[in-house]
């Protein structure tokens, strides 16, 4: 996403800002949904495997059906590891989406400040060049 601001197109940036926030919010919502989905799938698979291992420990290569052995076997099972990797990737995408949302909010604050500066300069007829040719500067010299 491009967060650069062109001063000449300030009004366009300001009108595009709500759409930018919408896109970031949609991406964040989707990423959060994926993270929750993978968390649930991982939790369910762990519970299912633990139940299956308690019922028939020999099929999973367990000599003992203690809680510690079952817990270790569940954590090292290839399906659990695959789901854990998918969850980690989903959390990474969610983190990027949070970063984009923060950047979009900062972008909005920058736009707001630039709009205030622009308005202040316009209403005060101030010159950006620093010359004393503005009407206010001439009036101040006349008063002195």
mmCIF file of the C-alpha atoms, coordinates in Angstrom:
data_MODEL
# 
_entry.id   MODEL 
# 
loop_
_atom_site.group_PDB 
_atom_site.id 
_atom_site.type_symbol 
_atom_site.label_atom_id 
_atom_site.label_alt_id 
_atom_site.label_comp_id 
_atom_site.label_asym_id 
_atom_site.label_entity_id 
_atom_site.label_seq_id 
_atom_site.pdbx_PDB_ins_code 
_atom_site.Cartn_x 
_atom_site.Cartn_y 
_atom_site.Cartn_z 
_atom_site.occupancy 
_atom_site.B_iso_or_equiv 
_atom_site.pdbx_formal_charge 
_atom_site.auth_seq_id 
_atom_site.auth_comp_id 
_atom_site.auth_asym_id 
_atom_site.auth_atom_id 
_atom_site.pdbx_PDB_model_num 
ATOM 1   C CA . UNK A 1 1   ? 0.000   0.000   0.000  1.00 0.00 ? 1   UNK A CA 1 
ATOM 2   C CA . UNK A 1 2   ? 1.332   3.432   -0.907 1.00 0.00 ? 2   UNK A CA 1 
ATOM 3   C CA . UNK A 1 3   ? 1.325   5.940   1.953  1.00 0.00 ? 3   UNK A CA 1 
ATOM 4   C CA . UNK A 1 4   ? 3.167   8.771   0.197  1.00 0.00 ? 4   UNK A CA 1 
ATOM 5   C CA . UNK A 1 5   ? 1.483   12.179  0.044  1.00 0.00 ? 5   UNK A CA 1 
ATOM 6   C CA . UNK A 1 6   ? 1.660   14.534  -2.916 1.00 0.00 ? 6   UNK A CA 1 
ATOM 7   C CA . UNK A 1 7   ? 0.902   18.060  -1.685 1.00 0.00 ? 7   UNK A CA 1 
ATOM 8   C CA . UNK A 1 8   ? -0.573  19.020  -5.044 1.00 0.00 ? 8   UNK A CA 1 
ATOM 9   C CA . UNK A 1 9   ? -3.158  16.236  -4.699 1.00 0.00 ? 9   UNK A CA 1 
ATOM 10  C CA . UNK A 1 10  ? -3.978  16.759  -1.021 1.00 0.00 ? 10  UNK A CA 1 
ATOM 11  C CA . UNK A 1 11  ? -7.754  16.908  -1.575 1.00 0.00 ? 11  UNK A CA 1 
ATOM 12  C CA . UNK A 1 12  ? -7.634  13.656  -3.549 1.00 0.00 ? 12  UNK A CA 1 
ATOM 13  C CA . UNK A 1 13  ? -5.646  11.965  -0.775 1.00 0.00 ? 13  UNK A CA 1 
ATOM 14  C CA . UNK A 1 14  ? -8.150  13.152  1.815  1.00 0.00 ? 14  UNK A CA 1 
ATOM 15  C CA . UNK A 1 15  ? -11.108 11.774  -0.156 1.00 0.00 ? 15  UNK A CA 1 
ATOM 16  C CA . UNK A 1 16  ? -9.285  8.459   -0.728 1.00 0.00 ? 16  UNK A CA 1 
ATOM 17  C CA . UNK A 1 17  ? -8.439  8.046   2.961  1.00 0.00 ? 17  UNK A CA 1 
ATOM 18  C CA . UNK A 1 18  ? -11.752 6.379   4.012  1.00 0.00 ? 18  UNK A CA 1 
ATOM 19  C CA . UNK A 1 19  ? -11.348 3.786   1.234  1.00 0.00 ? 19  UNK A CA 1 
ATOM 20  C CA . UNK A 1 20  ? -7.793  3.118   2.403  1.00 0.00 ? 20  UNK A CA 1 
ATOM 21  C CA . UNK A 1 21  ? -9.026  2.536   5.959  1.00 0.00 ? 21  UNK A CA 1 
ATOM 22  C CA . UNK A 1 22  ? -11.786 0.262   4.623  1.00 0.00 ? 22  UNK A CA 1 
ATOM 23  C CA . UNK A 1 23  ? -9.272  -1.845  2.698  1.00 0.00 ? 23  UNK A CA 1 
ATOM 24  C CA . UNK A 1 24  ? -6.964  -2.107  5.699  1.00 0.00 ? 24  UNK A CA 1 
ATOM 25  C CA . UNK A 1 25  ? -9.847  -2.980  8.015  1.00 0.00 ? 25  UNK A CA 1 
ATOM 26  C CA . UNK A 1 26  ? -11.104 -5.659  5.603  1.00 0.00 ? 26  UNK A CA 1 
ATOM 27  C CA . UNK A 1 27  ? -7.620  -7.172  5.328  1.00 0.00 ? 27  UNK A CA 1 
ATOM 28  C CA . UNK A 1 28  ? -7.222  -7.098  9.108  1.00 0.00 ? 28  UNK A CA 1 
ATOM 29  C CA . UNK A 1 29  ? -10.619 -8.721  9.632  1.00 0.00 ? 29  UNK A CA 1 
ATOM 30  C CA . UNK A 1 30  ? -9.844  -11.475 7.131  1.00 0.00 ? 30  UNK A CA 1 
ATOM 31  C CA . UNK A 1 31  ? -6.417  -12.087 8.687  1.00 0.00 ? 31  UNK A CA 1 
ATOM 32  C CA . UNK A 1 32  ? -7.887  -12.230 12.196 1.00 0.00 ? 32  UNK A CA 1 
ATOM 33  C CA . UNK A 1 33  ? -10.572 -14.626 10.990 1.00 0.00 ? 33  UNK A CA 1 
ATOM 34  C CA . UNK A 1 34  ? -7.937  -16.911 9.464  1.00 0.00 ? 34  UNK A CA 1 
ATOM 35  C CA . UNK A 1 35  ? -5.909  -16.845 12.671 1.00 0.00 ? 35  UNK A CA 1 
ATOM 36  C CA . UNK A 1 36  ? -8.934  -17.794 14.768 1.00 0.00 ? 36  UNK A CA 1 
ATOM 37  C CA . UNK A 1 37  ? -9.891  -20.516 12.295 1.00 0.00 ? 37  UNK A CA 1 
ATOM 38  C CA . UNK A 1 38  ? -6.425  -22.100 12.450 1.00 0.00 ? 38  UNK A CA 1 
ATOM 39  C CA . UNK A 1 39  ? -6.343  -21.816 16.247 1.00 0.00 ? 39  UNK A CA 1 
ATOM 40  C CA . UNK A 1 40  ? -9.656  -23.690 16.445 1.00 0.00 ? 40  UNK A CA 1 
ATOM 41  C CA . UNK A 1 41  ? -8.562  -26.319 13.926 1.00 0.00 ? 41  UNK A CA 1 
ATOM 42  C CA . UNK A 1 42  ? -5.302  -26.904 15.804 1.00 0.00 ? 42  UNK A CA 1 
ATOM 43  C CA . UNK A 1 43  ? -7.066  -27.167 19.158 1.00 0.00 ? 43  UNK A CA 1 
ATOM 44  C CA . UNK A 1 44  ? -9.670  -29.576 17.759 1.00 0.00 ? 44  UNK A CA 1 
ATOM 45  C CA . UNK A 1 45  ? -7.046  -31.756 16.075 1.00 0.00 ? 45  UNK A CA 1 
ATOM 46  C CA . UNK A 1 46  ? -4.995  -31.944 19.276 1.00 0.00 ? 46  UNK A CA 1 
ATOM 47  C CA . UNK A 1 47  ? -8.061  -33.013 21.275 1.00 0.00 ? 47  UNK A CA 1 
ATOM 48  C CA . UNK A 1 48  ? -9.056  -35.587 18.652 1.00 0.00 ? 48  UNK A CA 1 
ATOM 49  C CA . UNK A 1 49  ? -5.545  -37.044 18.508 1.00 0.00 ? 49  UNK A CA 1 
ATOM 50  C CA . UNK A 1 50  ? -5.295  -37.207 22.296 1.00 0.00 ? 50  UNK A CA 1 
ATOM 51  C CA . UNK A 1 51  ? -8.618  -39.071 22.440 1.00 0.00 ? 51  UNK A CA 1 
ATOM 52  C CA . UNK A 1 52  ? -7.516  -41.477 19.698 1.00 0.00 ? 52  UNK A CA 1 
ATOM 53  C CA . UNK A 1 53  ? -4.165  -42.067 21.419 1.00 0.00 ? 53  UNK A CA 1 
ATOM 54  C CA . UNK A 1 54  ? -5.850  -42.841 24.729 1.00 0.00 ? 54  UNK A CA 1 
ATOM 55  C CA . UNK A 1 55  ? -8.187  -45.301 23.006 1.00 0.00 ? 55  UNK A CA 1 
ATOM 56  C CA . UNK A 1 56  ? -5.445  -47.160 21.105 1.00 0.00 ? 56  UNK A CA 1 
ATOM 57  C CA . UNK A 1 57  ? -1.915  -46.123 22.104 1.00 0.00 ? 57  UNK A CA 1 
ATOM 58  C CA . UNK A 1 58  ? -0.318  -48.985 20.146 1.00 0.00 ? 58  UNK A CA 1 
ATOM 59  C CA . UNK A 1 59  ? -1.439  -47.564 16.801 1.00 0.00 ? 59  UNK A CA 1 
ATOM 60  C CA . UNK A 1 60  ? 0.569   -44.420 17.484 1.00 0.00 ? 60  UNK A CA 1 
ATOM 61  C CA . UNK A 1 61  ? 3.651   -46.266 18.704 1.00 0.00 ? 61  UNK A CA 1 
ATOM 62  C CA . UNK A 1 62  ? 3.105   -45.481 22.381 1.00 0.00 ? 62  UNK A CA 1 
ATOM 63  C CA . UNK A 1 63  ? 4.169   -48.025 24.976 1.00 0.00 ? 63  UNK A CA 1 
ATOM 64  C CA . UNK A 1 64  ? 2.566   -46.058 27.826 1.00 0.00 ? 64  UNK A CA 1 
ATOM 65  C CA . UNK A 1 65  ? -0.632  -44.079 27.761 1.00 0.00 ? 65  UNK A CA 1 
ATOM 66  C CA . UNK A 1 66  ? 0.393   -41.509 30.379 1.00 0.00 ? 66  UNK A CA 1 
ATOM 67  C CA . UNK A 1 67  ? -0.646  -37.897 29.974 1.00 0.00 ? 67  UNK A CA 1 
ATOM 68  C CA . UNK A 1 68  ? 2.954   -36.798 29.447 1.00 0.00 ? 68  UNK A CA 1 
ATOM 69  C CA . UNK A 1 69  ? 3.547   -39.388 26.700 1.00 0.00 ? 69  UNK A CA 1 
ATOM 70  C CA . UNK A 1 70  ? 0.267   -38.568 24.976 1.00 0.00 ? 70  UNK A CA 1 
ATOM 71  C CA . UNK A 1 71  ? 0.906   -34.826 25.196 1.00 0.00 ? 71  UNK A CA 1 
ATOM 72  C CA . UNK A 1 72  ? 4.382   -35.232 23.683 1.00 0.00 ? 72  UNK A CA 1 
ATOM 73  C CA . UNK A 1 73  ? 3.074   -37.524 20.934 1.00 0.00 ? 73  UNK A CA 1 
ATOM 74  C CA . UNK A 1 74  ? 0.294   -35.065 20.086 1.00 0.00 ? 74  UNK A CA 1 
ATOM 75  C CA . UNK A 1 75  ? 2.718   -32.127 19.834 1.00 0.00 ? 75  UNK A CA 1 
ATOM 76  C CA . UNK A 1 76  ? 5.087   -34.039 17.548 1.00 0.00 ? 76  UNK A CA 1 
ATOM 77  C CA . UNK A 1 77  ? 2.371   -35.497 15.308 1.00 0.00 ? 77  UNK A CA 1 
ATOM 78  C CA . UNK A 1 78  ? 2.824   -34.421 11.667 1.00 0.00 ? 78  UNK A CA 1 
ATOM 79  C CA . UNK A 1 79  ? -0.734  -33.046 11.320 1.00 0.00 ? 79  UNK A CA 1 
ATOM 80  C CA . UNK A 1 80  ? -0.372  -30.938 14.452 1.00 0.00 ? 80  UNK A CA 1 
ATOM 81  C CA . UNK A 1 81  ? 2.970   -29.580 13.270 1.00 0.00 ? 81  UNK A CA 1 
ATOM 82  C CA . UNK A 1 82  ? 1.478   -28.740 9.867  1.00 0.00 ? 82  UNK A CA 1 
ATOM 83  C CA . UNK A 1 83  ? -1.459  -26.909 11.468 1.00 0.00 ? 83  UNK A CA 1 
ATOM 84  C CA . UNK A 1 84  ? 0.901   -25.106 13.858 1.00 0.00 ? 84  UNK A CA 1 
ATOM 85  C CA . UNK A 1 85  ? 2.929   -23.894 10.884 1.00 0.00 ? 85  UNK A CA 1 
ATOM 86  C CA . UNK A 1 86  ? -0.236  -22.687 9.141  1.00 0.00 ? 86  UNK A CA 1 
ATOM 87  C CA . UNK A 1 87  ? -1.258  -20.892 12.345 1.00 0.00 ? 87  UNK A CA 1 
ATOM 88  C CA . UNK A 1 88  ? 2.130   -19.221 12.570 1.00 0.00 ? 88  UNK A CA 1 
ATOM 89  C CA . UNK A 1 89  ? 1.817   -17.996 8.971  1.00 0.00 ? 89  UNK A CA 1 
ATOM 90  C CA . UNK A 1 90  ? -1.704  -16.693 9.659  1.00 0.00 ? 90  UNK A CA 1 
ATOM 91  C CA . UNK A 1 91  ? -0.430  -14.797 12.711 1.00 0.00 ? 91  UNK A CA 1 
ATOM 92  C CA . UNK A 1 92  ? 2.321   -13.291 10.562 1.00 0.00 ? 92  UNK A CA 1 
ATOM 93  C CA . UNK A 1 93  ? -0.231  -12.080 8.000  1.00 0.00 ? 93  UNK A CA 1 
ATOM 94  C CA . UNK A 1 94  ? -2.346  -10.690 10.835 1.00 0.00 ? 94  UNK A CA 1 
ATOM 95  C CA . UNK A 1 95  ? 0.670   -8.811  12.186 1.00 0.00 ? 95  UNK A CA 1 
ATOM 96  C CA . UNK A 1 96  ? 1.299   -7.300  8.761  1.00 0.00 ? 96  UNK A CA 1 
ATOM 97  C CA . UNK A 1 97  ? -2.358  -6.261  8.560  1.00 0.00 ? 97  UNK A CA 1 
ATOM 98  C CA . UNK A 1 98  ? -2.089  -4.576  11.984 1.00 0.00 ? 98  UNK A CA 1 
ATOM 99  C CA . UNK A 1 99  ? 1.008   -2.757  10.712 1.00 0.00 ? 99  UNK A CA 1 
ATOM 100 C CA . UNK A 1 100 ? -0.840  -1.589  7.606  1.00 0.00 ? 100 UNK A CA 1 
ATOM 101 C CA . UNK A 1 101 ? -3.727  -0.333  9.726  1.00 0.00 ? 101 UNK A CA 1 
ATOM 102 C CA . UNK A 1 102 ? -1.356  1.597   11.987 1.00 0.00 ? 102 UNK A CA 1 
ATOM 103 C CA . UNK A 1 103 ? 0.369   3.072   8.937  1.00 0.00 ? 103 UNK A CA 1 
ATOM 104 C CA . UNK A 1 104 ? -2.991  4.079   7.468  1.00 0.00 ? 104 UNK A CA 1 
ATOM 105 C CA . UNK A 1 105 ? -3.953  5.826   10.721 1.00 0.00 ? 105 UNK A CA 1 
ATOM 106 C CA . UNK A 1 106 ? -0.621  7.672   10.769 1.00 0.00 ? 106 UNK A CA 1 
ATOM 107 C CA . UNK A 1 107 ? -1.207  8.578   7.123  1.00 0.00 ? 107 UNK A CA 1 
ATOM 108 C CA . UNK A 1 108 ? -4.579  10.066  8.104  1.00 0.00 ? 108 UNK A CA 1 
ATOM 109 C CA . UNK A 1 109 ? -2.963  12.120  10.858 1.00 0.00 ? 109 UNK A CA 1 
ATOM 110 C CA . UNK A 1 110 ? -0.387  13.405  8.370  1.00 0.00 ? 110 UNK A CA 1 
ATOM 111 C CA . UNK A 1 111 ? -3.153  14.353  5.946  1.00 0.00 ? 111 UNK A CA 1 
ATOM 112 C CA . UNK A 1 112 ? -5.000  16.170  8.700  1.00 0.00 ? 112 UNK A CA 1 
ATOM 113 C CA . UNK A 1 113 ? -1.900  18.126  9.709  1.00 0.00 ? 113 UNK A CA 1 
ATOM 114 C CA . UNK A 1 114 ? -1.077  19.014  6.106  1.00 0.00 ? 114 UNK A CA 1 
ATOM 115 C CA . UNK A 1 115 ? -4.646  20.207  5.568  1.00 0.00 ? 115 UNK A CA 1 
ATOM 116 C CA . UNK A 1 116 ? -4.403  22.392  8.687  1.00 0.00 ? 116 UNK A CA 1 
ATOM 117 C CA . UNK A 1 117 ? -1.070  23.831  7.542  1.00 0.00 ? 117 UNK A CA 1 
ATOM 118 C CA . UNK A 1 118 ? -2.476  24.463  4.075  1.00 0.00 ? 118 UNK A CA 1 
ATOM 119 C CA . UNK A 1 119 ? -5.536  26.185  5.525  1.00 0.00 ? 119 UNK A CA 1 
ATOM 120 C CA . UNK A 1 120 ? -3.472  28.278  7.898  1.00 0.00 ? 120 UNK A CA 1 
ATOM 121 C CA . UNK A 1 121 ? -1.162  29.399  5.098  1.00 0.00 ? 121 UNK A CA 1 
ATOM 122 C CA . UNK A 1 122 ? -4.077  30.168  2.800  1.00 0.00 ? 122 UNK A CA 1 
ATOM 123 C CA . UNK A 1 123 ? -6.007  32.200  5.364  1.00 0.00 ? 123 UNK A CA 1 
ATOM 124 C CA . UNK A 1 124 ? -2.945  34.101  6.540  1.00 0.00 ? 124 UNK A CA 1 
ATOM 125 C CA . UNK A 1 125 ? -1.705  34.728  2.993  1.00 0.00 ? 125 UNK A CA 1 
ATOM 126 C CA . UNK A 1 126 ? 1.724   33.705  4.247  1.00 0.00 ? 126 UNK A CA 1 
ATOM 127 C CA . UNK A 1 127 ? 4.497   33.200  1.794  1.00 0.00 ? 127 UNK A CA 1 
ATOM 128 C CA . UNK A 1 128 ? 6.450   29.977  1.902  1.00 0.00 ? 128 UNK A CA 1 
ATOM 129 C CA . UNK A 1 129 ? 9.504   31.630  0.387  1.00 0.00 ? 129 UNK A CA 1 
ATOM 130 C CA . UNK A 1 130 ? 10.167  33.754  3.459  1.00 0.00 ? 130 UNK A CA 1 
ATOM 131 C CA . UNK A 1 131 ? 10.086  37.033  1.540  1.00 0.00 ? 131 UNK A CA 1 
ATOM 132 C CA . UNK A 1 132 ? 8.500   40.133  3.013  1.00 0.00 ? 132 UNK A CA 1 
ATOM 133 C CA . UNK A 1 133 ? 6.198   40.682  0.053  1.00 0.00 ? 133 UNK A CA 1 
ATOM 134 C CA . UNK A 1 134 ? 3.027   39.518  1.765  1.00 0.00 ? 134 UNK A CA 1 
ATOM 135 C CA . UNK A 1 135 ? 0.416   42.154  2.651  1.00 0.00 ? 135 UNK A CA 1 
ATOM 136 C CA . UNK A 1 136 ? 0.722   41.361  6.332  1.00 0.00 ? 136 UNK A CA 1 
ATOM 137 C CA . UNK A 1 137 ? 4.512   41.828  6.315  1.00 0.00 ? 137 UNK A CA 1 
ATOM 138 C CA . UNK A 1 138 ? 4.126   45.183  4.533  1.00 0.00 ? 138 UNK A CA 1 
ATOM 139 C CA . UNK A 1 139 ? 1.504   46.293  7.072  1.00 0.00 ? 139 UNK A CA 1 
ATOM 140 C CA . UNK A 1 140 ? 3.791   45.287  9.962  1.00 0.00 ? 140 UNK A CA 1 
ATOM 141 C CA . UNK A 1 141 ? 6.623   47.371  8.469  1.00 0.00 ? 141 UNK A CA 1 
ATOM 142 C CA . UNK A 1 142 ? 4.279   50.356  8.079  1.00 0.00 ? 142 UNK A CA 1 
ATOM 143 C CA . UNK A 1 143 ? 3.313   50.117  11.746 1.00 0.00 ? 143 UNK A CA 1 
ATOM 144 C CA . UNK A 1 144 ? 6.949   50.025  12.883 1.00 0.00 ? 144 UNK A CA 1 
# 
